[in-house]
Amino acid sequence: MKYFKKLVGEKIYLSPRNIEDVELFTEWLNDFDTTDYIGRSGSLVTIAGEKKYLEENANAEASFVIVTLKENKMIGSVSLESINTIDRTATLGIFIGDKEEREKGIGTEAIQLILDYGFCYLNLNNIKLDVMEFNERALNCYKKCGFQEYGRRRKCRYINGKYYDCVSMDILAEEFKGEYIKNKNI
């Protein structure tokens, strides 16, 4: 698979998401180690279904795969979805599918890259996300990136026989600090 260095960071780069990665996405989205944390374990993902999803949700503006700079290996996905150009809002989605690459700061770096892109290139003002209450690793990562909790939907997700809260967080352009995209020219 060929990847393109659209947004380059320290350890990773973000490349436009490509339908040719459908088998790897399907593998990850059928793994409880991934799906429990993003609240999608109750879904069965087939290659045909994932291919259809990738085709229908190919957002040229902000749907990326996360690729390691050293190995040129795709390890996850990050995107800005539901982009509203009038209100200047979007929703962040991210997961690291490759278990060996978790807890290395890659999620933080991917989020910082896409926030830099969203605020400085897409002229967004507010980026939100939803996260499961038990996903401490993600909650800490989002807080480190500047997200703040603005609410929660109580006991709205059913996973492994129990209901959990979904935490809503967001960040404003004026709260975003730093420049993370290394291949900017201006």
VMD Tcl script that builds the backbone (N, CA, C; Angstrom):
set m [mol new atoms 558]
animate dup $m
set s [atomselect $m all]
$s set {name element resname resid chain x y z} {
  {N N MET 1 A 0.847 -1.182 0.000}
  {CA C MET 1 A 0.000 0.000 0.000}
  {C C MET 1 A 0.888 1.239 0.000}
  {N N LYS 2 A 0.530 2.212 -0.764}
  {CA C LYS 2 A 1.268 3.469 -0.822}
  {C C LYS 2 A 0.548 4.504 0.024}
  {N N TYR 3 A 1.321 5.177 0.860}
  {CA C TYR 3 A 0.775 6.234 1.703}
  {C C TYR 3 A 1.417 7.558 1.313}
  {N N PHE 4 A 0.728 8.637 1.633}
  {CA C PHE 4 A 1.162 9.976 1.246}
  {C C PHE 4 A 1.301 10.833 2.493}
  {N N LYS 5 A 2.405 11.526 2.636}
  {CA C LYS 5 A 2.708 12.300 3.836}
  {C C LYS 5 A 2.018 13.669 3.794}
  {N N LYS 6 A 0.726 13.664 4.092}
  {CA C LYS 6 A -0.030 14.920 4.109}
  {C C LYS 6 A 0.318 15.757 5.334}
  {N N LEU 7 A 0.240 15.159 6.528}
  {CA C LEU 7 A 0.533 15.866 7.778}
  {C C LEU 7 A 1.629 15.094 8.506}
  {N N VAL 8 A 2.811 15.671 8.596}
  {CA C VAL 8 A 3.971 14.980 9.163}
  {C C VAL 8 A 4.244 15.468 10.577}
  {N N GLY 9 A 4.417 14.520 11.502}
  {CA C GLY 9 A 4.756 14.831 12.886}
  {C C GLY 9 A 6.135 14.307 13.226}
  {N N GLU 10 A 6.356 14.016 14.512}
  {CA C GLU 10 A 7.660 13.517 14.978}
  {C C GLU 10 A 7.842 12.020 14.705}
  {N N LYS 11 A 6.818 11.207 15.060}
  {CA C LYS 11 A 6.908 9.757 14.932}
  {C C LYS 11 A 5.988 9.190 13.853}
  {N N ILE 12 A 5.019 9.976 13.434}
  {CA C ILE 12 A 3.993 9.498 12.514}
  {C C ILE 12 A 3.694 10.545 11.454}
  {N N TYR 13 A 2.943 10.104 10.456}
  {CA C TYR 13 A 2.335 11.054 9.524}
  {C C TYR 13 A 0.918 10.583 9.237}
  {N N LEU 14 A 0.102 11.515 8.791}
  {CA C LEU 14 A -1.277 11.210 8.433}
  {C C LEU 14 A -1.385 11.225 6.916}
  {N N SER 15 A -1.963 10.151 6.382}
  {CA C SER 15 A -2.138 9.971 4.947}
  {C C SER 15 A -3.625 9.848 4.657}
  {N N PRO 16 A -4.089 10.306 3.493}
  {CA C PRO 16 A -5.513 10.132 3.178}
  {C C PRO 16 A -5.927 8.663 3.313}
  {N N ARG 17 A -7.101 8.450 3.905}
  {CA C ARG 17 A -7.613 7.088 4.099}
  {C C ARG 17 A -7.918 6.473 2.739}
  {N N ASN 18 A -7.571 5.195 2.580}
  {CA C ASN 18 A -7.687 4.532 1.297}
  {C C ASN 18 A -8.472 3.236 1.447}
  {N N ILE 19 A -9.321 2.973 0.494}
  {CA C ILE 19 A -10.159 1.771 0.535}
  {C C ILE 19 A -9.328 0.486 0.487}
  {N N GLU 20 A -8.101 0.550 -0.001}
  {CA C GLU 20 A -7.258 -0.640 -0.094}
  {C C GLU 20 A -6.878 -1.197 1.281}
  {N N ASP 21 A -7.085 -0.438 2.345}
  {CA C ASP 21 A -6.805 -0.904 3.700}
  {C C ASP 21 A -8.005 -1.595 4.340}
  {N N VAL 22 A -9.003 -1.933 3.555}
  {CA C VAL 22 A -10.261 -2.468 4.067}
  {C C VAL 22 A -10.064 -3.727 4.910}
  {N N GLU 23 A -9.180 -4.633 4.525}
  {CA C GLU 23 A -9.008 -5.874 5.287}
  {C C GLU 23 A -8.440 -5.611 6.674}
  {N N LEU 24 A -7.482 -4.705 6.788}
  {CA C LEU 24 A -6.910 -4.386 8.090}
  {C C LEU 24 A -7.941 -3.690 8.983}
  {N N PHE 25 A -8.709 -2.756 8.413}
  {CA C PHE 25 A -9.777 -2.113 9.180}
  {C C PHE 25 A -10.790 -3.152 9.665}
  {N N THR 26 A -11.156 -4.081 8.791}
  {CA C THR 26 A -12.125 -5.120 9.165}
  {C C THR 26 A -11.584 -5.978 10.303}
  {N N GLU 27 A -10.308 -6.321 10.246}
  {CA C GLU 27 A -9.687 -7.093 11.331}
  {C C GLU 27 A -9.765 -6.326 12.651}
  {N N TRP 28 A -9.361 -5.063 12.640}
  {CA C TRP 28 A -9.356 -4.250 13.857}
  {C C TRP 28 A -10.760 -4.055 14.416}
  {N N LEU 29 A -11.740 -3.857 13.525}
  {CA C LEU 29 A -13.100 -3.555 13.968}
  {C C LEU 29 A -13.889 -4.797 14.364}
  {N N ASN 30 A -13.227 -5.945 14.350}
  {CA C ASN 30 A -13.802 -7.181 14.882}
  {C C ASN 30 A -13.016 -7.672 16.091}
  {N N ASP 31 A -12.176 -6.833 16.649}
  {CA C ASP 31 A -11.325 -7.172 17.790}
  {C C ASP 31 A -11.825 -6.418 19.021}
  {N N PHE 32 A -12.270 -7.146 20.038}
  {CA C PHE 32 A -12.798 -6.511 21.250}
  {C C PHE 32 A -11.796 -5.565 21.901}
  {N N ASP 33 A -10.491 -5.837 21.764}
  {CA C ASP 33 A -9.485 -4.936 22.340}
  {C C ASP 33 A -9.552 -3.540 21.732}
  {N N THR 34 A -10.058 -3.453 20.532}
  {CA C THR 34 A -10.253 -2.156 19.875}
  {C C THR 34 A -11.680 -1.659 20.075}
  {N N THR 35 A -12.649 -2.508 19.776}
  {CA C THR 35 A -14.036 -2.046 19.713}
  {C C THR 35 A -14.683 -1.775 21.068}
  {N N ASP 36 A -14.259 -2.475 22.135}
  {CA C ASP 36 A -14.827 -2.170 23.449}
  {C C ASP 36 A -14.577 -0.712 23.811}
  {N N TYR 37 A -13.409 -0.199 23.451}
  {CA C TYR 37 A -13.030 1.158 23.850}
  {C C TYR 37 A -13.659 2.246 22.980}
  {N N ILE 38 A -14.135 1.875 21.808}
  {CA C ILE 38 A -14.808 2.876 20.967}
  {C C ILE 38 A -16.315 2.626 20.898}
  {N N GLY 39 A -16.785 1.677 21.719}
  {CA C GLY 39 A -18.219 1.446 21.835}
  {C C GLY 39 A -18.852 0.773 20.630}
  {N N ARG 40 A -18.065 -0.047 19.901}
  {CA C ARG 40 A -18.603 -0.672 18.692}
  {C C ARG 40 A -18.543 -2.191 18.728}
  {N N SER 41 A -18.466 -2.784 19.913}
  {CA C SER 41 A -18.339 -4.241 19.999}
  {C C SER 41 A -19.618 -4.973 19.628}
  {N N GLY 42 A -20.739 -4.321 19.658}
  {CA C GLY 42 A -22.011 -4.942 19.297}
  {C C GLY 42 A -22.239 -5.002 17.799}
  {N N SER 43 A -21.282 -4.525 17.017}
  {CA C SER 43 A -21.413 -4.522 15.563}
  {C C SER 43 A -20.532 -5.600 14.942}
  {N N LEU 44 A -21.063 -6.259 13.947}
  {CA C LEU 44 A -20.296 -7.210 13.164}
  {C C LEU 44 A -19.847 -6.480 11.903}
  {N N VAL 45 A -18.545 -6.462 11.651}
  {CA C VAL 45 A -18.008 -5.745 10.498}
  {C C VAL 45 A -17.486 -6.767 9.495}
  {N N THR 46 A -18.070 -6.761 8.303}
  {CA C THR 46 A -17.615 -7.628 7.219}
  {C C THR 46 A -16.745 -6.814 6.268}
  {N N ILE 47 A -15.992 -7.500 5.438}
  {CA C ILE 47 A -15.177 -6.788 4.446}
  {C C ILE 47 A -16.077 -5.974 3.530}
  {N N ALA 48 A -17.180 -6.553 3.085}
  {CA C ALA 48 A -18.098 -5.830 2.196}
  {C C ALA 48 A -18.695 -4.611 2.899}
  {N N GLY 49 A -19.078 -4.783 4.165}
  {CA C GLY 49 A -19.645 -3.667 4.919}
  {C C GLY 49 A -18.637 -2.567 5.167}
  {N N GLU 50 A -17.411 -2.934 5.505}
  {CA C GLU 50 A -16.372 -1.930 5.744}
  {C C GLU 50 A -15.987 -1.234 4.445}
  {N N LYS 51 A -15.945 -1.976 3.364}
  {CA C LYS 51 A -15.641 -1.371 2.053}
  {C C LYS 51 A -16.710 -0.340 1.697}
  {N N LYS 52 A -17.966 -0.694 1.922}
  {CA C LYS 52 A -19.062 0.238 1.650}
  {C C LYS 52 A -18.930 1.481 2.537}
  {N N TYR 53 A -18.615 1.274 3.827}
  {CA C TYR 53 A -18.432 2.406 4.742}
  {C C TYR 53 A -17.303 3.320 4.249}
  {N N LEU 54 A -16.166 2.736 3.893}
  {CA C LEU 54 A -15.027 3.536 3.436}
  {C C LEU 54 A -15.365 4.305 2.162}
  {N N GLU 55 A -16.121 3.683 1.274}
  {CA C GLU 55 A -16.516 4.354 0.031}
  {C C GLU 55 A -17.484 5.514 0.313}
  {N N GLU 56 A -18.477 5.260 1.171}
  {CA C GLU 56 A -19.497 6.264 1.441}
  {C C GLU 56 A -19.018 7.377 2.364}
  {N N ASN 57 A -17.986 7.118 3.158}
  {CA C ASN 57 A -17.525 8.111 4.127}
  {C C ASN 57 A -16.118 8.614 3.836}
  {N N ALA 58 A -15.752 8.537 2.578}
  {CA C ALA 58 A -14.444 9.066 2.182}
  {C C ALA 58 A -14.554 10.590 2.139}
  {N N ASN 59 A -14.104 11.211 3.211}
  {CA C ASN 59 A -14.140 12.672 3.311}
  {C C ASN 59 A -12.764 13.178 2.901}
  {N N ALA 60 A -12.680 13.745 1.718}
  {CA C ALA 60 A -11.378 14.182 1.198}
  {C C ALA 60 A -10.726 15.229 2.091}
  {N N GLU 61 A -11.527 15.954 2.873}
  {CA C GLU 61 A -10.969 17.009 3.708}
  {C C GLU 61 A -10.194 16.488 4.904}
  {N N ALA 62 A -10.696 15.453 5.573}
  {CA C ALA 62 A -10.083 15.141 6.865}
  {C C ALA 62 A -10.254 13.708 7.343}
  {N N SER 63 A -10.115 12.726 6.461}
  {CA C SER 63 A -10.128 11.317 6.863}
  {C C SER 63 A -8.765 10.732 6.564}
  {N N PHE 64 A -8.057 10.358 7.624}
  {CA C PHE 64 A -6.674 9.932 7.484}
  {C C PHE 64 A -6.422 8.573 8.125}
  {N N VAL 65 A -5.361 7.923 7.651}
  {CA C VAL 65 A -4.794 6.798 8.377}
  {C C VAL 65 A -3.530 7.305 9.057}
  {N N ILE 66 A -3.193 6.659 10.161}
  {CA C ILE 66 A -1.995 7.006 10.924}
  {C C ILE 66 A -0.902 6.028 10.497}
  {N N VAL 67 A 0.237 6.575 10.067}
  {CA C VAL 67 A 1.321 5.757 9.535}
  {C C VAL 67 A 2.613 6.100 10.275}
  {N N THR 68 A 3.370 5.065 10.676}
  {CA C THR 68 A 4.645 5.315 11.353}
  {C C THR 68 A 5.665 5.832 10.343}
  {N N LEU 69 A 6.471 6.808 10.772}
  {CA C LEU 69 A 7.502 7.348 9.890}
  {C C LEU 69 A 8.610 6.332 9.629}
  {N N LYS 70 A 9.053 5.614 10.658}
  {CA C LYS 70 A 10.171 4.672 10.496}
  {C C LYS 70 A 9.812 3.477 9.617}
  {N N GLU 71 A 8.727 2.795 9.945}
  {CA C GLU 71 A 8.377 1.555 9.243}
  {C C GLU 71 A 7.408 1.760 8.088}
  {N N ASN 72 A 6.836 2.944 7.972}
  {CA C ASN 72 A 5.824 3.231 6.949}
  {C C ASN 72 A 4.656 2.237 7.068}
  {N N LYS 73 A 4.228 1.992 8.329}
  {CA C LYS 73 A 3.201 1.002 8.648}
  {C C LYS 73 A 1.937 1.704 9.132}
  {N N MET 74 A 0.807 1.353 8.527}
  {CA C MET 74 A -0.476 1.920 8.934}
  {C C MET 74 A -0.896 1.274 10.243}
  {N N ILE 75 A -1.238 2.111 11.255}
  {CA C ILE 75 A -1.532 1.577 12.586}
  {C C ILE 75 A -2.877 2.019 13.145}
  {N N GLY 76 A -3.579 2.905 12.441}
  {CA C GLY 76 A -4.854 3.384 12.951}
  {C C GLY 76 A -5.473 4.413 12.036}
  {N N SER 77 A -6.465 5.095 12.566}
  {CA C SER 77 A -7.227 6.068 11.783}
  {C C SER 77 A -7.591 7.263 12.651}
  {N N VAL 78 A -7.606 8.433 12.040}
  {CA C VAL 78 A -8.059 9.650 12.716}
  {C C VAL 78 A -8.781 10.500 11.679}
  {N N SER 79 A -9.875 11.128 12.100}
  {CA C SER 79 A -10.636 11.921 11.144}
  {C C SER 79 A -11.420 13.028 11.840}
  {N N LEU 80 A -11.742 14.017 11.043}
  {CA C LEU 80 A -12.710 15.032 11.433}
  {C C LEU 80 A -13.945 14.755 10.600}
  {N N GLU 81 A -15.043 14.467 11.284}
  {CA C GLU 81 A -16.281 14.076 10.622}
  {C C GLU 81 A -17.360 15.114 10.893}
  {N N SER 82 A -18.452 15.014 10.157}
  {CA C SER 82 A -19.591 15.933 10.315}
  {C C SER 82 A -19.122 17.384 10.297}
  {N N ILE 83 A -18.246 17.711 9.362}
  {CA C ILE 83 A -17.736 19.080 9.263}
  {C C ILE 83 A -18.864 20.013 8.823}
  {N N ASN 84 A -19.073 21.061 9.598}
  {CA C ASN 84 A -20.087 22.073 9.307}
  {C C ASN 84 A -19.341 23.380 9.033}
  {N N THR 85 A -19.306 23.787 7.773}
  {CA C THR 85 A -18.524 24.970 7.394}
  {C C THR 85 A -19.191 26.281 7.807}
  {N N ILE 86 A -20.477 26.268 8.060}
  {CA C ILE 86 A -21.151 27.495 8.513}
  {C C ILE 86 A -20.861 27.726 9.998}
  {N N ASP 87 A -21.094 26.705 10.819}
  {CA C ASP 87 A -20.846 26.833 12.263}
  {C C ASP 87 A -19.372 26.622 12.613}
  {N N ARG 88 A -18.597 26.085 11.660}
  {CA C ARG 88 A -17.163 25.827 11.837}
  {C C ARG 88 A -16.927 24.791 12.947}
  {N N THR 89 A -17.671 23.683 12.865}
  {CA C THR 89 A -17.575 22.605 13.851}
  {C C THR 89 A -17.257 21.274 13.164}
  {N N ALA 90 A -16.755 20.343 13.956}
  {CA C ALA 90 A -16.499 18.983 13.469}
  {C C ALA 90 A -16.435 18.049 14.666}
  {N N THR 91 A -16.470 16.750 14.384}
  {CA C THR 91 A -16.353 15.716 15.400}
  {C C THR 91 A -15.102 14.893 15.116}
  {N N LEU 92 A -14.298 14.692 16.150}
  {CA C LEU 92 A -13.071 13.906 16.042}
  {C C LEU 92 A -13.361 12.432 16.248}
  {N N GLY 93 A -12.769 11.611 15.411}
  {CA C GLY 93 A -12.816 10.169 15.570}
  {C C GLY 93 A -11.403 9.623 15.461}
  {N N ILE 94 A -11.022 8.710 16.345}
  {CA C ILE 94 A -9.673 8.143 16.314}
  {C C ILE 94 A -9.666 6.755 16.927}
  {N N PHE 95 A -8.819 5.883 16.400}
  {CA C PHE 95 A -8.478 4.646 17.089}
  {C C PHE 95 A -7.128 4.152 16.583}
  {N N ILE 96 A -6.393 3.540 17.490}
  {CA C ILE 96 A -5.138 2.882 17.154}
  {C C ILE 96 A -5.470 1.387 17.111}
  {N N GLY 97 A -5.500 0.817 15.927}
  {CA C GLY 97 A -5.861 -0.586 15.771}
  {C C GLY 97 A -4.719 -1.538 16.076}
  {N N ASP 98 A -3.497 -1.107 15.799}
  {CA C ASP 98 A -2.315 -1.942 16.032}
  {C C ASP 98 A -1.986 -1.930 17.526}
  {N N LYS 99 A -2.212 -3.040 18.201}
  {CA C LYS 99 A -2.038 -3.119 19.660}
  {C C LYS 99 A -0.615 -2.803 20.101}
  {N N GLU 100 A 0.370 -3.134 19.293}
  {CA C GLU 100 A 1.769 -2.891 19.652}
  {C C GLU 100 A 2.118 -1.407 19.668}
  {N N GLU 101 A 1.310 -0.590 19.046}
  {CA C GLU 101 A 1.600 0.843 18.940}
  {C C GLU 101 A 0.817 1.683 19.951}
  {N N ARG 102 A 0.066 1.046 20.807}
  {CA C ARG 102 A -0.692 1.782 21.823}
  {C C ARG 102 A 0.210 2.169 22.985}
  {N N GLU 103 A -0.198 3.206 23.690}
  {CA C GLU 103 A 0.504 3.712 24.872}
  {C C GLU 103 A 1.932 4.157 24.568}
  {N N LYS 104 A 2.127 4.716 23.378}
  {CA C LYS 104 A 3.426 5.249 22.970}
  {C C LYS 104 A 3.342 6.738 22.634}
  {N N GLY 105 A 2.181 7.353 22.885}
  {CA C GLY 105 A 2.014 8.763 22.571}
  {C C GLY 105 A 1.577 9.035 21.141}
  {N N ILE 106 A 1.336 7.983 20.385}
  {CA C ILE 106 A 0.964 8.155 18.981}
  {C C ILE 106 A -0.433 8.743 18.836}
  {N N GLY 107 A -1.370 8.334 19.692}
  {CA C GLY 107 A -2.715 8.914 19.648}
  {C C GLY 107 A -2.674 10.403 19.915}
  {N N THR 108 A -1.889 10.807 20.900}
  {CA C THR 108 A -1.740 12.232 21.216}
  {C C THR 108 A -1.181 12.978 20.021}
  {N N GLU 109 A -0.138 12.434 19.409}
  {CA C GLU 109 A 0.466 13.104 18.261}
  {C C GLU 109 A -0.507 13.188 17.088}
  {N N ALA 110 A -1.250 12.125 16.825}
  {CA C ALA 110 A -2.223 12.128 15.729}
  {C C ALA 110 A -3.306 13.186 15.968}
  {N N ILE 111 A -3.769 13.295 17.209}
  {CA C ILE 111 A -4.789 14.294 17.537}
  {C C ILE 111 A -4.224 15.700 17.386}
  {N N GLN 112 A -3.010 15.927 17.858}
  {CA C GLN 112 A -2.401 17.247 17.718}
  {C C GLN 112 A -2.243 17.624 16.244}
  {N N LEU 113 A -1.859 16.677 15.410}
  {CA C LEU 113 A -1.737 16.950 13.979}
  {C C LEU 113 A -3.079 17.323 13.365}
  {N N ILE 114 A -4.124 16.550 13.678}
  {CA C ILE 114 A -5.415 16.818 13.047}
  {C C ILE 114 A -6.077 18.076 13.622}
  {N N LEU 115 A -5.804 18.397 14.891}
  {CA C LEU 115 A -6.317 19.655 15.443}
  {C C LEU 115 A -5.630 20.843 14.766}
  {N N ASP 116 A -4.330 20.759 14.588}
  {CA C ASP 116 A -3.578 21.803 13.895}
  {C C ASP 116 A -4.168 22.010 12.494}
  {N N TYR 117 A -4.415 20.923 11.792}
  {CA C TYR 117 A -5.005 20.966 10.459}
  {C C TYR 117 A -6.424 21.551 10.499}
  {N N GLY 118 A -7.238 21.066 11.424}
  {CA C GLY 118 A -8.623 21.525 11.516}
  {C C GLY 118 A -8.744 23.007 11.855}
  {N N PHE 119 A -7.945 23.474 12.805}
  {CA C PHE 119 A -8.037 24.869 13.219}
  {C C PHE 119 A -7.299 25.814 12.274}
  {N N CYS 120 A -6.146 25.400 11.766}
  {CA C CYS 120 A -5.306 26.316 10.981}
  {C C CYS 120 A -5.499 26.216 9.475}
  {N N TYR 121 A -6.086 25.137 8.983}
  {CA C TYR 121 A -6.290 24.985 7.541}
  {C C TYR 121 A -7.760 24.887 7.147}
  {N N LEU 122 A -8.570 24.272 7.989}
  {CA C LEU 122 A -10.000 24.155 7.673}
  {C C LEU 122 A -10.825 25.256 8.324}
  {N N ASN 123 A -10.179 26.110 9.122}
  {CA C ASN 123 A -10.825 27.245 9.784}
  {C C ASN 123 A -11.972 26.818 10.700}
  {N N LEU 124 A -11.783 25.694 11.405}
  {CA C LEU 124 A -12.786 25.252 12.364}
  {C C LEU 124 A -12.644 26.040 13.661}
  {N N ASN 125 A -13.718 26.122 14.406}
  {CA C ASN 125 A -13.702 26.826 15.690}
  {C C ASN 125 A -13.941 25.899 16.872}
  {N N ASN 126 A -14.665 24.800 16.660}
  {CA C ASN 126 A -15.012 23.882 17.733}
  {C C ASN 126 A -14.929 22.450 17.217}
  {N N ILE 127 A -14.150 21.618 17.918}
  {CA C ILE 127 A -14.040 20.206 17.572}
  {C C ILE 127 A -14.432 19.404 18.809}
  {N N LYS 128 A -15.384 18.488 18.635}
  {CA C LYS 128 A -15.907 17.699 19.755}
  {C C LYS 128 A -15.579 16.235 19.560}
  {N N LEU 129 A -15.822 15.472 20.619}
  {CA C LEU 129 A -15.689 14.021 20.567}
  {C C LEU 129 A -16.529 13.416 21.671}
  {N N ASP 130 A -16.761 12.129 21.566}
  {CA C ASP 130 A -17.425 11.353 22.608}
  {C C ASP 130 A -16.526 10.181 22.960}
  {N N VAL 131 A -16.455 9.856 24.251}
  {CA C VAL 131 A -15.579 8.785 24.728}
  {C C VAL 131 A -16.284 8.030 25.852}
  {N N MET 132 A -16.030 6.736 25.921}
  {CA C MET 132 A -16.629 5.925 26.972}
  {C C MET 132 A -15.993 6.268 28.319}
  {N N GLU 133 A -16.791 6.303 29.373}
  {CA C GLU 133 A -16.320 6.717 30.700}
  {C C GLU 133 A -15.176 5.856 31.232}
  {N N PHE 134 A -15.108 4.596 30.854}
  {CA C PHE 134 A -14.081 3.696 31.381}
  {C C PHE 134 A -12.772 3.770 30.593}
  {N N ASN 135 A -12.738 4.515 29.514}
  {CA C ASN 135 A -11.552 4.572 28.666}
  {C C ASN 135 A -10.580 5.636 29.193}
  {N N GLU 136 A -9.943 5.299 30.308}
  {CA C GLU 136 A -9.029 6.237 30.984}
  {C C GLU 136 A -7.878 6.674 30.091}
  {N N ARG 137 A -7.346 5.743 29.321}
  {CA C ARG 137 A -6.224 6.062 28.430}
  {C C ARG 137 A -6.631 7.174 27.460}
  {N N ALA 138 A -7.800 7.040 26.859}
  {CA C ALA 138 A -8.274 8.055 25.909}
  {C C ALA 138 A -8.629 9.362 26.621}
  {N N LEU 139 A -9.298 9.277 27.753}
  {CA C LEU 139 A -9.649 10.492 28.495}
  {C C LEU 139 A -8.406 11.310 28.839}
  {N N ASN 140 A -7.368 10.646 29.314}
  {CA C ASN 140 A -6.122 11.352 29.638}
  {C C ASN 140 A -5.480 11.952 28.396}
  {N N CYS 141 A -5.504 11.237 27.300}
  {CA C CYS 141 A -4.958 11.726 26.037}
  {C C CYS 141 A -5.708 12.984 25.579}
  {N N TYR 142 A -7.035 12.935 25.613}
  {CA C TYR 142 A -7.836 14.076 25.165}
  {C C TYR 142 A -7.597 15.302 26.046}
  {N N LYS 143 A -7.512 15.095 27.344}
  {CA C LYS 143 A -7.230 16.211 28.248}
  {C C LYS 143 A -5.852 16.806 27.956}
  {N N LYS 144 A -4.882 15.948 27.705}
  {CA C LYS 144 A -3.527 16.402 27.378}
  {C C LYS 144 A -3.528 17.256 26.108}
  {N N CYS 145 A -4.412 16.937 25.179}
  {CA C CYS 145 A -4.519 17.688 23.920}
  {C C CYS 145 A -5.346 18.967 24.062}
  {N N GLY 146 A -5.955 19.187 25.228}
  {CA C GLY 146 A -6.695 20.418 25.470}
  {C C GLY 146 A -8.211 20.293 25.486}
  {N N PHE 147 A -8.740 19.098 25.296}
  {CA C PHE 147 A -10.193 18.911 25.334}
  {C C PHE 147 A -10.699 19.048 26.761}
  {N N GLN 148 A -11.925 19.554 26.879}
  {CA C GLN 148 A -12.578 19.695 28.174}
  {C C GLN 148 A -13.939 19.015 28.125}
  {N N GLU 149 A -14.318 18.394 29.239}
  {CA C GLU 149 A -15.632 17.763 29.319}
  {C C GLU 149 A -16.703 18.837 29.384}
  {N N TYR 150 A -17.749 18.696 28.559}
  {CA C TYR 150 A -18.867 19.623 28.630}
  {C C TYR 150 A -20.187 18.929 28.956}
  {N N GLY 151 A -20.145 17.608 29.083}
  {CA C GLY 151 A -21.358 16.889 29.460}
  {C C GLY 151 A -21.179 15.394 29.320}
  {N N ARG 152 A -22.204 14.670 29.726}
  {CA C ARG 152 A -22.172 13.224 29.558}
  {C C ARG 152 A -23.592 12.710 29.394}
  {N N ARG 153 A -23.703 11.681 28.605}
  {CA C ARG 153 A -24.976 10.987 28.452}
  {C C ARG 153 A -24.883 9.733 29.302}
  {N N ARG 154 A -25.764 9.666 30.300}
  {CA C ARG 154 A -25.681 8.622 31.311}
  {C C ARG 154 A -26.210 7.284 30.826}
  {N N LYS 155 A -25.434 6.237 31.147}
  {CA C LYS 155 A -25.822 4.849 30.877}
  {C C LYS 155 A -26.458 4.666 29.496}
  {N N CYS 156 A -25.762 5.154 28.481}
  {CA C CYS 156 A -26.321 5.125 27.129}
  {C C CYS 156 A -25.681 4.084 26.220}
  {N N ARG 157 A -24.598 3.460 26.663}
  {CA C ARG 157 A -23.924 2.451 25.856}
  {C C ARG 157 A -23.887 1.136 26.605}
  {N N TYR 158 A -24.315 0.077 25.945}
  {CA C TYR 158 A -24.379 -1.256 26.531}
  {C C TYR 158 A -23.215 -2.077 25.990}
  {N N ILE 159 A -22.279 -2.443 26.865}
  {CA C ILE 159 A -21.097 -3.198 26.467}
  {C C ILE 159 A -20.849 -4.306 27.486}
  {N N ASN 160 A -20.771 -5.521 26.997}
  {CA C ASN 160 A -20.455 -6.679 27.824}
  {C C ASN 160 A -21.345 -6.787 29.070}
  {N N GLY 161 A -22.646 -6.588 28.863}
  {CA C GLY 161 A -23.608 -6.798 29.932}
  {C C GLY 161 A -23.793 -5.643 30.901}
  {N N LYS 162 A -23.234 -4.481 30.595}
  {CA C LYS 162 A -23.337 -3.347 31.508}
  {C C LYS 162 A -23.515 -2.048 30.725}
  {N N TYR 163 A -24.229 -1.099 31.331}
  {CA C TYR 163 A -24.408 0.214 30.725}
  {C C TYR 163 A -23.329 1.176 31.206}
  {N N TYR 164 A -22.872 2.025 30.289}
  {CA C TYR 164 A -21.825 2.999 30.601}
  {C C TYR 164 A -22.210 4.385 30.114}
  {N N ASP 165 A -21.643 5.394 30.790}
  {CA C ASP 165 A -21.817 6.777 30.371}
  {C C ASP 165 A -20.927 7.057 29.163}
  {N N CYS 166 A -21.387 7.979 28.346}
  {CA C CYS 166 A -20.600 8.488 27.235}
  {C C CYS 166 A -20.246 9.939 27.577}
  {N N VAL 167 A -18.960 10.254 27.634}
  {CA C VAL 167 A -18.472 11.578 28.010}
  {C C VAL 167 A -18.287 12.414 26.747}
  {N N SER 168 A -18.837 13.621 26.740}
  {CA C SER 168 A -18.690 14.547 25.613}
  {C C SER 168 A -17.654 15.597 25.972}
  {N N MET 169 A -16.711 15.818 25.044}
  {CA C MET 169 A -15.629 16.773 25.261}
  {C C MET 169 A -15.474 17.623 24.006}
  {N N ASP 170 A -14.903 18.824 24.169}
  {CA C ASP 170 A -14.597 19.647 23.003}
  {C C ASP 170 A -13.409 20.559 23.275}
  {N N ILE 171 A -12.928 21.164 22.215}
  {CA C ILE 171 A -11.844 22.139 22.277}
  {C C ILE 171 A -12.159 23.243 21.271}
  {N N LEU 172 A -11.854 24.479 21.650}
  {CA C LEU 172 A -12.056 25.639 20.775}
  {C C LEU 172 A -10.736 26.029 20.127}
  {N N ALA 173 A -10.822 26.686 18.984}
  {CA C ALA 173 A -9.621 27.148 18.282}
  {C C ALA 173 A -8.759 28.013 19.195}
  {N N GLU 174 A -9.385 28.892 19.995}
  {CA C GLU 174 A -8.628 29.795 20.871}
  {C C GLU 174 A -7.925 29.060 22.011}
  {N N GLU 175 A -8.337 27.819 22.284}
  {CA C GLU 175 A -7.709 27.024 23.343}
  {C C GLU 175 A -6.569 26.147 22.823}
  {N N PHE 176 A -6.503 25.991 21.512}
  {CA C PHE 176 A -5.489 25.130 20.914}
  {C C PHE 176 A -4.146 25.841 20.886}
  {N N LYS 177 A -3.143 25.191 21.442}
  {CA C LYS 177 A -1.800 25.768 21.524}
  {C C LYS 177 A -0.801 24.874 20.811}
  {N N GLY 178 A 0.078 25.483 20.056}
  {CA C GLY 178 A 1.180 24.749 19.437}
  {C C GLY 178 A 1.027 24.572 17.951}
  {N N GLU 179 A 2.170 24.289 17.331}
  {CA C GLU 179 A 2.209 23.934 15.912}
  {C C GLU 179 A 2.835 22.560 15.830}
  {N N TYR 180 A 2.111 21.610 15.258}
  {CA C TYR 180 A 2.540 20.222 15.274}
  {C C TYR 180 A 2.867 19.672 13.885}
  {N N ILE 181 A 2.311 20.269 12.840}
  {CA C ILE 181 A 2.573 19.801 11.484}
  {C C ILE 181 A 3.985 20.268 11.099}
  {N N LYS 182 A 4.886 19.316 10.875}
  {CA C LYS 182 A 6.291 19.638 10.609}
  {C C LYS 182 A 6.560 20.013 9.159}
  {N N ASN 183 A 5.669 19.647 8.237}
  {CA C ASN 183 A 5.914 19.918 6.821}
  {C C ASN 183 A 5.174 21.140 6.302}
  {N N LYS 184 A 4.803 22.064 7.203}
  {CA C LYS 184 A 4.198 23.340 6.782}
  {C C LYS 184 A 5.283 24.209 6.141}
  {N N ASN 185 A 4.873 25.040 5.227}
  {CA C ASN 185 A 5.823 25.956 4.606}
  {C C ASN 185 A 5.685 27.394 5.085}
  {N N ILE 186 A 4.494 27.753 5.551}
  {CA C ILE 186 A 4.293 29.133 6.030}
  {C C ILE 186 A 3.681 29.111 7.414}
}
mol reanalyze $m
mol bondsrecalc $m
mol representation Tube
mol addrep $m
